[in-house]
Amino acid sequence: MSNETFTIPKPRNEPVKEYRPGSPEKKALKAKLEELKAKTIEIPIIIDGKVYKSGKLGECRCPHDRKVLLAKYHMMEPKHVRLAIQAALRARKQWAEMPWNARAAIFLKIADMLAGPYRDTLNAATMLCQSKTVHQAEIDAACELIDFFRFNAYYMQRIFEDHPDSAPGMWNRLEYRPLEGFILAITPFNFTSIAGNLPTAPAMMGNVVLWKCASSAVYSAHFLQQLFHDAGLPDGVITLMLGSGSVIGPPVIAHPYFNGIHFTGSTGTFNGLWKDVVSNIDKYKTYPRIVGETGGKDFIFVHPSADPIAASVGIIRGAFEYQGQKCSAASRAYIPKSLWPVIQKHMVDEVKTIKMGDVMDFTNFMGAVIDEASFDKLSEAIEFTKKAKRAKILVGGGHDKSKGFFIEPTVIVTTDPKFRTMEEELFGPVMTVYIYNDKDYVKTLKLCDQTSRYALTGAIFATDRDAIIQAEKILIHAAGNFYINDKPTGAVVGQQPFGGGRGSGTNDKAGSALNLLKWVTPRTIKETFVPPKDYRYAFLGEK
């Protein structure tokens, strides 16, 4: 056995490619997009390296062009769920006992393969399947996911280096053990990086994982599964679970060796899962870890001292990048009356220039929303607003699903700070603005804090430092990620660990050592070198 020590140098964030006109990376990605779009693939169920086909098929289509069928995938039946659980438990012991540096090497290899030969494939798959523009795909499916793999390996090393003090004559240490069962990772459609990180973070720490991806992101998940296999991840360590949550979830959560959930999705779904865990609590070998990042009703608050153009750009980018389908996307703004005329004109003029359409056209700033259910929900909210007395649509408001699920970037202005679209999470390109009197800054900060059940991200635009300090204090629990003079989206691994509280989740900060600590259970070991030979203590020597 090797007795050397290992050091993973602190990584740097993966550089973002710009895909400028005429660049080699643009040419290569365009070719990959055409290649993937031109064929329909069949995605089987893969368990412990074996291929299964249930015959019950789901479809992967482009949200911006519903005629394009990217893939058909086989959906799991109960027997496949049982096989997946068995495969994970078989793989568990050998994977848990693998030296941490060997596990790290696999994921560092995955990072380098994604940065190199797999980059175009994952970017193209994300663009086509999730209707992301080239920039949104690059910062997600490539850069952020590469960063997760590299930084998590580095954070794992730092965790394992942390041990308690030892008094003379003894040696104290902590052993960071993987959990005793398996983890269920449930991932959303909107970030390929989240789909990659949620199963791999627990796996890197020595756990085995059943990975239920969103049905609308099976296509990109399939290529992630290929990447993991090609990099040498052993069979059974991470099993991609395809199909209905109602088929997959109950038997997994009811299993005695169920040991945790790593979740990103809606607050309602997470609440339901938590209840399911509680109802099965007496079955478990050990208490499960429950880690979730859920909804958001993220805000931008503008102080009278703010730069109005910077605030306007922050609102546009924060609300409309990736069609507002980010957990962190801005969807409500508080703007002082003194700055509103400038911000209003700039926003309206700029939003009218936003191009929306097929993401294979790199001049488009927006694609389509993910599916018909999302389209219908957003369309209904927009039509509701058009008829409302306390709100009006300032710009946008159009919606069309004749070819794809397109919602125009929409700005609503309301006189009611508790108007429906100020409170309800719509998860689309809809921003609602409330105009406040300049003198009511502190009062409106408190209103912002009290308006939403969520507490994921938020931003303050101001140049007055006292105003910024006031906002930090009053909004202390309103956002797990708080931005000053910047949009509330775009958290970078290693720079802004991500997560929120209240109705937005457990705030376990993906992209930091805090998250990885959830997937180990420490054992304290005390070794006494010269144990005592007499039970008597010194104080017993005199009455």
C-alpha positions as CSV (number, residue, x, y, z in Angstrom):
1,M,0.0,0.0,0.0
2,S,1.2,3.5,-0.9
3,N,2.3,5.6,2.1
4,E,2.6,8.9,0.2
5,T,0.6,12.0,0.9
6,F,-1.4,13.7,-1.8
7,T,-2.0,17.4,-2.5
8,I,-4.6,18.8,-4.9
9,P,-3.6,22.3,-5.8
10,K,-6.3,24.9,-5.4
11,P,-8.1,25.1,-8.8
12,R,-8.9,28.1,-10.9
13,N,-12.3,28.7,-12.4
14,E,-12.6,27.3,-15.9
15,P,-12.3,30.2,-18.5
16,V,-15.5,31.0,-20.3
17,K,-15.3,30.7,-24.1
18,E,-16.9,33.6,-26.0
19,Y,-17.8,32.0,-29.3
20,R,-17.1,35.1,-31.2
21,P,-17.8,35.2,-35.0
22,G,-15.2,33.2,-36.9
23,S,-13.7,31.6,-33.8
24,P,-12.7,27.9,-33.8
25,E,-14.9,27.1,-30.8
26,K,-18.0,28.6,-32.6
27,K,-17.3,26.5,-35.7
28,A,-16.8,23.3,-33.7
29,L,-20.0,23.9,-31.6
30,K,-22.1,24.7,-34.7
31,A,-21.0,21.4,-36.2
32,K,-21.9,19.5,-33.1
33,L,-25.3,21.2,-32.9
34,E,-26.0,20.1,-36.5
35,E,-24.8,16.6,-35.8
36,L,-27.0,16.1,-32.7
37,K,-30.1,17.8,-34.2
38,A,-29.9,15.6,-37.3
39,K,-30.5,12.3,-35.5
40,T,-32.9,10.8,-33.0
41,I,-31.2,8.5,-30.5
42,E,-32.5,5.8,-28.3
43,I,-31.6,6.1,-24.6
44,P,-31.8,2.8,-22.6
45,I,-31.8,2.1,-18.9
46,I,-28.4,1.2,-17.7
47,I,-28.0,-0.6,-14.4
48,D,-24.6,-1.9,-13.2
49,G,-23.3,-1.7,-16.7
50,K,-26.2,-3.8,-18.2
51,V,-28.7,-2.4,-20.7
52,Y,-32.4,-2.7,-20.2
53,K,-35.3,-1.6,-22.4
54,S,-38.7,-1.3,-20.9
55,G,-40.5,-0.4,-24.1
56,K,-42.3,2.4,-22.2
57,L,-40.9,5.5,-24.0
58,G,-40.5,9.1,-23.2
59,E,-39.4,11.8,-25.7
60,C,-36.8,14.6,-25.7
61,R,-37.8,17.5,-28.0
62,C,-36.4,21.0,-28.5
63,P,-38.5,23.4,-26.6
64,H,-37.9,26.1,-29.3
65,D,-38.8,23.7,-32.1
66,R,-41.2,21.0,-31.1
67,K,-40.8,19.2,-34.4
68,V,-37.3,18.2,-33.6
69,L,-37.2,14.8,-31.8
70,L,-33.8,14.5,-30.1
71,A,-34.3,11.2,-28.4
72,K,-36.6,8.5,-27.1
73,Y,-35.8,7.1,-23.7
74,H,-36.9,3.9,-21.9
75,M,-38.7,4.6,-18.6
76,M,-38.1,2.5,-15.5
77,E,-40.6,0.0,-14.2
78,P,-40.6,-1.1,-10.5
79,K,-38.4,-4.0,-11.3
80,H,-35.7,-1.7,-12.6
81,V,-35.9,0.4,-9.5
82,R,-35.2,-2.7,-7.4
83,L,-32.3,-3.7,-9.6
84,A,-30.8,-0.2,-9.3
85,I,-31.0,-0.2,-5.5
86,Q,-29.4,-3.7,-5.4
87,A,-26.6,-2.5,-7.8
88,A,-25.9,0.5,-5.6
89,L,-25.6,-1.5,-2.5
90,R,-23.3,-4.0,-4.2
91,A,-21.0,-1.2,-5.3
92,R,-21.0,0.6,-2.0
93,K,-18.3,-1.3,0.0
94,Q,-15.6,-1.2,-2.7
95,W,-16.3,2.4,-3.6
96,A,-16.3,3.5,0.1
97,E,-13.0,1.8,0.7
98,M,-11.3,3.2,-2.4
99,P,-8.6,5.8,-1.3
100,W,-10.0,9.3,-1.5
101,N,-7.2,10.4,-3.9
102,A,-8.3,7.6,-6.3
103,R,-11.9,8.9,-6.2
104,A,-10.6,12.4,-6.7
105,A,-8.6,11.3,-9.7
106,I,-11.7,10.0,-11.4
107,F,-13.6,13.3,-11.0
108,L,-10.6,15.4,-12.0
109,K,-10.4,13.3,-15.1
110,I,-14.1,13.9,-15.7
111,A,-13.4,17.6,-15.4
112,D,-10.6,17.5,-18.0
113,M,-12.6,15.4,-20.4
114,L,-15.5,17.9,-20.1
115,A,-13.1,20.8,-20.7
116,G,-11.8,19.0,-23.8
117,P,-13.5,16.4,-25.9
118,Y,-16.9,16.5,-24.2
119,R,-17.3,20.2,-24.1
120,D,-19.1,20.6,-27.4
121,T,-21.3,17.6,-26.8
122,L,-22.6,18.8,-23.4
123,N,-23.0,22.4,-24.6
124,A,-24.9,21.3,-27.7
125,A,-27.1,18.9,-25.8
126,T,-28.0,21.6,-23.3
127,M,-28.7,24.1,-26.0
128,L,-31.0,21.8,-27.9
129,C,-32.7,20.0,-25.0
130,Q,-33.1,22.9,-22.6
131,S,-33.2,25.8,-25.1
132,K,-30.1,27.6,-23.7
133,T,-28.2,30.2,-25.7
134,V,-24.6,29.4,-26.3
135,H,-23.4,31.7,-23.5
136,Q,-25.9,30.3,-21.0
137,A,-24.8,26.7,-22.0
138,E,-21.1,27.5,-21.8
139,I,-21.3,29.0,-18.3
140,D,-23.5,26.1,-17.1
141,A,-22.8,22.8,-18.8
142,A,-19.1,23.4,-19.3
143,C,-17.6,26.0,-16.9
144,E,-19.7,25.6,-13.8
145,L,-19.7,21.8,-13.9
146,I,-16.0,21.6,-14.5
147,D,-15.5,23.9,-11.5
148,F,-17.7,21.7,-9.4
149,F,-15.6,18.6,-10.1
150,R,-12.3,20.4,-9.5
151,F,-13.2,22.5,-6.5
152,N,-15.1,19.6,-4.8
153,A,-12.0,17.5,-5.1
154,Y,-10.0,20.3,-3.5
155,Y,-12.6,20.8,-0.7
156,M,-12.6,17.1,0.0
157,Q,-8.9,17.2,0.7
158,R,-9.3,20.1,3.0
159,I,-12.0,18.3,4.9
160,F,-9.9,15.2,5.4
161,E,-7.0,17.4,6.6
162,D,-9.1,18.8,9.5
163,H,-8.5,17.0,12.8
164,P,-8.9,17.9,16.5
165,D,-6.1,18.8,18.9
166,S,-4.3,16.1,20.8
167,A,-3.2,16.3,24.5
168,P,0.2,14.9,25.5
169,G,0.2,11.1,25.5
170,M,-2.6,10.7,23.1
171,W,-3.6,11.1,19.4
172,N,-7.0,12.3,18.4
173,R,-8.2,12.2,14.8
174,L,-11.4,12.3,12.8
175,E,-12.3,9.7,10.2
176,Y,-14.8,11.0,7.6
177,R,-16.8,8.0,6.6
178,P,-19.3,7.8,3.7
179,L,-22.9,7.3,4.8
180,E,-24.1,3.8,5.4
181,G,-26.6,3.5,2.7
182,F,-27.3,5.2,-0.7
183,I,-28.2,8.8,-1.6
184,L,-31.1,9.9,-3.9
185,A,-30.1,12.8,-6.1
186,I,-33.0,14.6,-7.7
187,T,-32.0,17.2,-10.4
188,P,-33.9,19.9,-12.3
189,F,-34.1,20.8,-16.0
190,N,-32.6,24.2,-15.9
191,F,-28.9,23.6,-15.1
192,T,-26.8,20.7,-16.5
193,S,-24.2,21.7,-13.9
194,I,-26.7,21.0,-11.1
195,A,-27.6,17.7,-12.8
196,G,-23.9,16.8,-12.7
197,N,-23.1,18.1,-9.2
198,L,-25.9,16.7,-7.2
199,P,-25.1,13.0,-7.8
200,T,-21.3,13.5,-7.9
201,A,-20.8,15.5,-4.7
202,P,-22.0,12.7,-2.5
203,A,-20.2,10.1,-4.7
204,M,-16.9,11.9,-4.5
205,M,-17.1,11.6,-0.7
206,G,-17.5,7.8,-1.1
207,N,-21.3,7.3,-1.4
208,V,-23.3,5.5,-4.0
209,V,-26.1,7.5,-5.6
210,L,-29.4,6.9,-7.4
211,W,-29.9,9.9,-9.7
212,K,-33.4,10.9,-10.8
213,C,-33.1,13.6,-13.4
214,A,-35.9,15.8,-14.7
215,S,-37.7,14.2,-17.6
216,S,-37.2,17.4,-19.7
217,A,-33.4,17.1,-19.3
218,V,-32.9,13.4,-19.9
219,Y,-31.0,14.1,-23.2
220,S,-28.2,16.1,-21.5
221,A,-28.2,13.7,-18.5
222,H,-27.6,10.8,-21.0
223,F,-24.3,12.4,-22.2
224,L,-23.3,13.1,-18.6
225,Q,-23.8,9.4,-17.9
226,Q,-21.6,8.6,-20.9
227,L,-18.9,11.0,-19.6
228,F,-18.8,9.4,-16.2
229,H,-18.5,5.9,-17.7
230,D,-15.8,6.9,-20.1
231,A,-13.8,8.5,-17.3
232,G,-13.7,5.2,-15.4
233,L,-16.5,5.7,-12.7
234,P,-17.3,2.2,-11.6
235,D,-20.7,0.7,-12.4
236,G,-23.3,1.1,-9.7
237,V,-21.7,4.2,-8.1
238,I,-24.1,6.6,-9.9
239,T,-27.2,5.1,-11.5
240,L,-29.3,7.4,-13.8
241,M,-32.9,6.7,-13.0
242,L,-35.2,7.5,-16.0
243,G,-38.9,7.7,-15.7
244,S,-41.7,8.9,-13.5
245,G,-41.1,10.1,-10.0
246,S,-44.1,8.3,-8.8
247,V,-42.5,5.0,-9.9
248,I,-39.0,5.7,-8.7
249,G,-39.5,7.8,-5.5
250,P,-41.6,5.6,-3.2
251,P,-39.6,2.4,-3.2
252,V,-36.3,4.3,-3.0
253,I,-37.4,6.5,0.0
254,A,-39.0,3.5,1.7
255,H,-35.8,1.4,1.6
256,P,-34.0,0.8,5.0
257,Y,-30.7,1.8,3.4
258,F,-32.0,5.1,2.1
259,N,-29.6,7.6,3.6
260,G,-30.3,11.0,2.1
261,I,-31.7,13.3,-0.6
262,H,-29.7,15.8,-2.6
263,F,-32.4,17.9,-4.3
264,T,-33.0,20.9,-6.5
265,G,-36.5,21.6,-7.6
266,S,-39.8,23.1,-6.5
267,T,-40.6,23.9,-2.9
268,G,-43.8,21.9,-3.1
269,T,-41.9,18.8,-4.3
270,F,-39.3,19.1,-1.6
271,N,-41.9,19.5,1.1
272,G,-43.6,16.3,-0.2
273,L,-40.3,14.4,-0.1
274,W,-39.6,15.6,3.4
275,K,-43.0,14.3,4.5
276,D,-42.3,10.9,2.8
277,V,-39.0,10.6,4.7
278,V,-40.8,11.4,8.0
279,S,-43.4,8.8,7.3
280,N,-40.7,6.1,6.7
281,I,-38.4,7.2,9.6
282,D,-38.9,4.0,11.6
283,K,-37.7,1.9,8.7
284,Y,-34.2,3.5,8.3
285,K,-31.0,2.1,9.5
286,T,-29.9,5.7,10.2
287,Y,-31.4,9.1,10.0
288,P,-31.2,10.4,6.4
289,R,-29.5,13.7,5.4
290,I,-32.0,16.0,3.6
291,V,-30.3,18.7,1.5
292,G,-32.5,20.9,-0.8
293,E,-32.3,24.0,-2.9
294,T,-35.9,25.0,-3.9
295,G,-37.8,28.0,-5.1
296,G,-37.1,31.7,-5.2
297,K,-38.8,35.0,-5.6
298,D,-35.6,37.0,-6.1
299,F,-35.4,40.7,-5.8
300,I,-33.5,43.7,-7.0
301,F,-33.8,46.7,-4.7
302,V,-32.7,50.1,-6.1
303,H,-31.7,53.0,-3.7
304,P,-32.0,56.6,-4.9
305,S,-28.2,56.9,-4.9
306,A,-27.9,54.0,-7.5
307,D,-26.6,54.3,-11.0
308,P,-29.9,54.0,-12.9
309,I,-28.4,52.5,-16.0
310,A,-26.4,49.9,-14.0
311,A,-29.6,49.0,-12.2
312,S,-31.6,48.7,-15.4
313,V,-29.0,46.4,-16.9
314,G,-29.0,44.3,-13.7
315,I,-32.8,44.0,-14.0
316,I,-32.7,43.0,-17.7
317,R,-29.9,40.4,-17.3
318,G,-31.2,39.2,-13.9
319,A,-34.7,38.7,-15.1
320,F,-34.4,37.5,-18.7
321,E,-31.2,35.5,-19.2
322,Y,-32.2,31.9,-19.8
323,Q,-35.9,33.0,-20.0
324,G,-35.9,33.7,-16.3
325,Q,-35.7,30.0,-15.6
326,K,-33.0,30.2,-13.0
327,C,-33.7,29.7,-9.3
328,S,-31.8,32.9,-8.8
329,A,-33.6,34.9,-11.5
330,A,-34.8,38.4,-10.5
331,S,-38.6,38.6,-10.7
332,R,-39.5,41.6,-8.5
333,A,-37.9,45.0,-8.3
334,Y,-38.3,48.0,-5.9
335,I,-37.4,51.3,-7.6
336,P,-37.4,54.8,-6.1
337,K,-39.7,57.3,-7.8
338,S,-36.8,59.7,-8.4
339,L,-35.0,57.2,-10.6
340,W,-38.0,55.5,-12.3
341,P,-38.3,57.8,-15.4
342,V,-34.7,57.1,-16.4
343,I,-34.8,53.4,-15.5
344,Q,-38.2,53.0,-17.2
345,K,-37.1,54.5,-20.5
346,H,-33.8,52.5,-20.6
347,M,-35.6,49.2,-19.7
348,V,-38.3,49.6,-22.3
349,D,-35.9,50.6,-25.0
350,E,-33.5,47.8,-24.3
351,V,-36.1,45.0,-23.8
352,K,-37.6,45.9,-27.2
353,T,-34.2,45.0,-28.7
354,I,-34.1,41.5,-27.2
355,K,-34.1,38.8,-29.8
356,M,-35.9,35.5,-29.1
357,G,-35.9,32.3,-31.1
358,D,-34.0,29.2,-32.0
359,V,-30.8,29.0,-29.9
360,M,-28.8,27.7,-32.9
361,D,-29.0,31.3,-34.1
362,F,-26.3,32.9,-31.9
363,T,-27.8,36.4,-32.3
364,N,-30.8,35.4,-30.1
365,F,-30.6,36.5,-26.4
366,M,-33.5,34.2,-25.4
367,G,-34.9,30.8,-26.3
368,A,-38.1,29.1,-25.3
369,V,-39.4,28.1,-21.9
370,I,-39.0,24.4,-21.1
371,D,-42.4,22.9,-21.7
372,E,-46.1,23.5,-22.3
373,A,-47.0,23.4,-18.6
374,S,-44.6,26.3,-18.0
375,F,-45.8,28.1,-21.0
376,D,-49.4,27.8,-19.9
377,K,-48.7,29.0,-16.4
378,L,-46.8,32.1,-17.6
379,S,-49.4,32.9,-20.2
380,E,-52.2,32.7,-17.7
381,A,-50.3,35.1,-15.3
382,I,-49.7,37.6,-18.1
383,E,-53.3,37.5,-19.2
384,F,-54.4,37.9,-15.6
385,T,-52.2,41.0,-15.3
386,K,-53.7,42.5,-18.5
387,K,-57.1,42.5,-16.9
388,A,-55.9,43.7,-13.4
389,K,-56.7,47.2,-12.1
390,R,-53.5,47.5,-9.9
391,A,-51.0,46.5,-12.5
392,K,-50.1,47.1,-16.2
393,I,-47.7,45.6,-18.6
394,L,-45.0,48.1,-19.5
395,V,-43.3,46.1,-22.2
396,G,-43.7,42.6,-23.6
397,G,-46.6,40.4,-22.7
398,G,-46.7,38.3,-25.9
399,H,-46.7,34.5,-25.9
400,D,-46.8,32.0,-28.8
401,K,-46.5,28.2,-28.8
402,S,-47.2,27.5,-32.5
403,K,-43.6,26.4,-33.0
404,G,-42.0,26.4,-29.6
405,F,-42.8,27.7,-26.1
406,F,-42.0,31.3,-26.5
407,I,-42.8,34.0,-23.8
408,E,-41.7,37.5,-24.5
409,P,-39.6,39.3,-21.9
410,T,-42.3,41.0,-19.9
411,V,-42.1,43.9,-17.4
412,I,-45.1,44.6,-15.2
413,V,-45.6,47.7,-13.1
414,T,-47.9,47.5,-10.1
415,T,-49.2,49.9,-7.4
416,D,-49.7,47.0,-5.1
417,P,-46.5,45.6,-3.4
418,K,-48.4,42.4,-2.7
419,F,-49.7,42.0,-6.2
420,R,-49.8,38.3,-7.4
421,T,-46.7,38.5,-9.6
422,M,-44.7,40.2,-6.8
423,E,-45.3,37.1,-4.6
424,E,-45.8,34.1,-6.8
425,E,-42.9,32.2,-8.3
426,L,-43.5,32.0,-12.0
427,F,-40.1,30.7,-13.2
428,G,-40.1,32.6,-16.5
429,P,-39.2,35.9,-18.1
430,V,-41.6,38.1,-16.1
431,M,-40.4,41.0,-14.0
432,T,-42.7,43.0,-11.7
433,V,-41.7,46.5,-10.6
434,Y,-43.1,48.4,-7.6
435,I,-42.3,52.1,-7.4
436,Y,-41.7,53.5,-3.9
437,N,-41.3,57.0,-2.5
438,D,-37.7,57.9,-1.9
439,K,-38.3,58.7,1.8
440,D,-39.8,55.3,2.4
441,Y,-36.5,53.4,1.7
442,V,-36.3,51.6,5.1
443,K,-40.0,51.0,5.1
444,T,-39.8,49.4,1.7
445,L,-36.8,47.3,2.6
446,K,-38.9,45.8,5.4
447,L,-41.8,45.3,2.9
448,C,-39.4,43.4,0.6
449,D,-38.3,41.2,3.5
450,Q,-41.9,40.3,4.3
451,T,-43.3,39.8,0.9
452,S,-42.0,36.4,-0.1
453,R,-41.7,33.1,1.6
454,Y,-38.5,32.5,-0.3
455,A,-35.0,33.6,0.6
456,L,-32.6,32.6,-2.2
457,T,-31.0,35.6,-3.9
458,G,-31.4,39.4,-3.9
459,A,-29.5,42.5,-4.9
460,I,-29.1,46.1,-3.8
461,F,-28.0,48.9,-6.2
462,A,-26.7,51.9,-4.3
463,T,-23.6,54.1,-4.0
464,D,-24.6,55.4,-0.5
465,R,-22.7,53.1,1.9
466,D,-25.1,53.7,4.8
467,A,-27.9,52.6,2.6
468,I,-26.1,49.4,1.6
469,I,-25.4,48.7,5.3
470,Q,-29.1,49.2,6.1
471,A,-30.1,46.8,3.3
472,E,-27.7,44.2,4.5
473,K,-29.2,44.4,8.1
474,I,-32.9,44.5,7.2
475,L,-32.6,41.9,4.5
476,I,-30.3,39.6,6.5
477,H,-32.6,36.6,6.2
478,A,-34.1,37.5,2.8
479,A,-31.4,36.0,0.6
480,G,-28.7,33.4,1.0
481,N,-26.8,35.0,-1.8
482,F,-26.8,38.8,-1.6
483,Y,-25.4,41.0,-4.3
484,I,-24.3,44.6,-4.2
485,N,-24.5,46.6,-7.5
486,D,-24.8,43.4,-9.5
487,K,-27.6,41.1,-10.7
488,P,-28.7,38.3,-8.3
489,T,-27.7,35.5,-10.7
490,G,-24.4,33.9,-11.8
491,A,-22.9,32.5,-8.7
492,V,-19.5,31.1,-9.4
493,V,-18.1,27.9,-7.7
494,G,-15.4,28.8,-5.3
495,Q,-16.4,32.4,-5.2
496,Q,-20.1,32.6,-4.2
497,P,-21.3,29.3,-2.6
498,F,-24.9,29.0,-3.5
499,G,-28.1,28.4,-1.5
500,G,-30.8,30.0,0.5
501,G,-33.1,29.6,3.5
502,R,-36.7,30.0,4.4
503,G,-38.8,28.4,1.7
504,S,-35.8,28.3,-0.6
505,G,-34.1,25.3,1.0
506,T,-31.6,24.1,3.6
507,N,-28.8,26.5,2.5
508,D,-26.1,23.9,2.4
509,K,-24.1,25.9,-0.1
510,A,-23.3,24.0,-3.3
511,G,-19.8,24.8,-4.4
512,S,-18.2,24.8,-1.0
513,A,-17.0,22.3,1.6
514,L,-20.2,23.0,3.6
515,N,-22.1,20.9,1.1
516,L,-19.6,18.0,1.0
517,L,-19.8,17.7,4.8
518,K,-23.4,16.6,4.6
519,W,-22.3,13.4,2.8
520,V,-19.9,12.1,5.4
521,T,-20.4,10.9,9.0
522,P,-17.3,11.6,11.2
523,R,-15.9,9.0,13.6
524,T,-13.7,10.4,16.4
525,I,-10.8,8.2,17.2
526,K,-8.7,8.6,20.4
527,E,-5.6,6.6,20.9
528,T,-3.8,6.6,24.3
529,F,-0.2,5.6,23.9
530,V,0.5,4.8,27.6
531,P,-2.8,3.8,29.3
532,P,-3.1,4.1,33.1
533,K,-2.5,0.9,35.2
534,D,-4.3,2.1,38.4
535,Y,-7.9,3.3,38.6
536,R,-7.1,5.7,41.5
537,Y,-6.9,9.5,40.9
538,A,-4.5,11.7,42.8
539,F,-7.2,13.4,44.8
540,L,-7.9,10.1,46.6
541,G,-4.5,10.3,48.4
542,E,-5.8,12.5,51.3
543,K,-9.0,12.7,53.2
